[in-house]
Every structure is written in C-alpha cells, then in structure tokens.
Amino acid sequence: SLANQLNWPEVEHIVGIGDIVAWGVDYNQWTNVYETSWIQNYSFANTIGNHDDMDRSANSSNKYNSINNNYPLNGYGSQMGTCFYYIYNNVLFIYINYLDTSSTAEAWADSVVAANAGKYQYSVLVNHRPATNKYTGKTYSYFWNYWADFCDRNHIDLVLAGDHHVYMRSAPIYGGSVLSGYS
C-alpha cells in the first residue's frame, strides 16, 4: 500500500535480513509469520539471523531455519536450505549463514558467482551481520574479516544485512576505502 501511495512500482520480491522470529525453536512463531497476508502475497526469502537459529537457552542451530523454510537446496554441506542463491530478474542473490566463517563458505560463494557469470547484471550478498557497527560507525570485524575480500574480488554490488534493527547505509566501499564518484 505504501508503494501505491507514493506511486512507486509494486513490490515483487522481499529480501529478509534475519530475525523474522524471536526464537527459532518456537514453531508457532514461524507459523505466525507465514500466515500473515503480506508474506503470502509476495516472493520472499530470508537470511538466517541469530533469533531465527536460537533456542531459549541461546544455543544456535540452522535446523529451525531449514525446517521452516522452503529455500533452494543449492547450498553446501550442512548449510543446505540455509545458504542458497537464486537469480531474480537480472539480480544474483547469495544468502550466507553469519555463523559460518569457514573457507568452505567463501569457496561456495565464489563458485556461485563463477557458475552464474553472464546470467545477471547485479549481485547482492545477503547476510545477517552488518559491515559497520551501529554504535561506532566503524567496520564490524565479523563482516570485514570474512567477506570483504569476497565482495571486492567478485564485484558484489550490494550487501544487505540486519542484526542491529536500525536502518544504516554506507558509502560504496572497495578495498577498505570509500569510493567517490561511484554509480
């Protein structure tokens, strides 16, 4: 309805950045999300967030996310159904698990980009943990330590992230520096 009010194009696809439930172990929370009208009317995919993978003792497991979602099974190893990719229109979306900082995760993401070369115009990495810290504005070590080189090497156009539950936007970054004149 907001898109209609602002005379914008209709929403076609929603990219979730994690934490769509408070406790991943609680099946009723997943049911409540997937019974809402907004999610039933649109194409929707969500990256796993710390609340989506958490039980009430703060133990993490991607099994809750995998059981409650029907995402492509084109990930790797134990991340099938949690890490996945797809092309929507001319955009390659790659969803990663913020908990997996292994070289396997990065190698899989590299292989996705290589296997789909020429099939997309833009690329988006979807990850729950952001690149910058909401309190300091400085880089958030999780992302930079594990994914900055991947993004640079593969010319990722956009990184979408959640976790901090606020809206933040950075300037374009490449090689650890802000780019000027980027379009």
C-alpha angles and dihedrals in degrees: 000000000000091000089053092048091052093042091242125146115277118268111259105170134019122209112202119206098202139274096079088146131036096224120022091201091063107087092191090064091056090047091052091053096047094046094059116109096232093059094044092055099052143052104258136183127172132196116226114266130192091260092048090057100038135102122202091271091056093251112149128225132155091213093091091055092046094048096048100043135060101214125154114284093224098111124098137267114320090356095072107133092014101060111042144137140213140169115239112189101316098335127099111213118196117189118198134185110245089212094059109080093158125130085241090066093052093044090052091050090048090051091051091055092046095046092051099042111142093016097091141037100207134030130210128190111205115201134154099226115069131228095236133046115243092215101048105018088227125122117290105233096217094065099036095046094052111021112024094085091047091053093048095044093049098037094238107194100204138013117203118196141164134181098108094066093222134099113255131163129188132202115257110286131198126168090001094300133102112253119225123208092019118155 
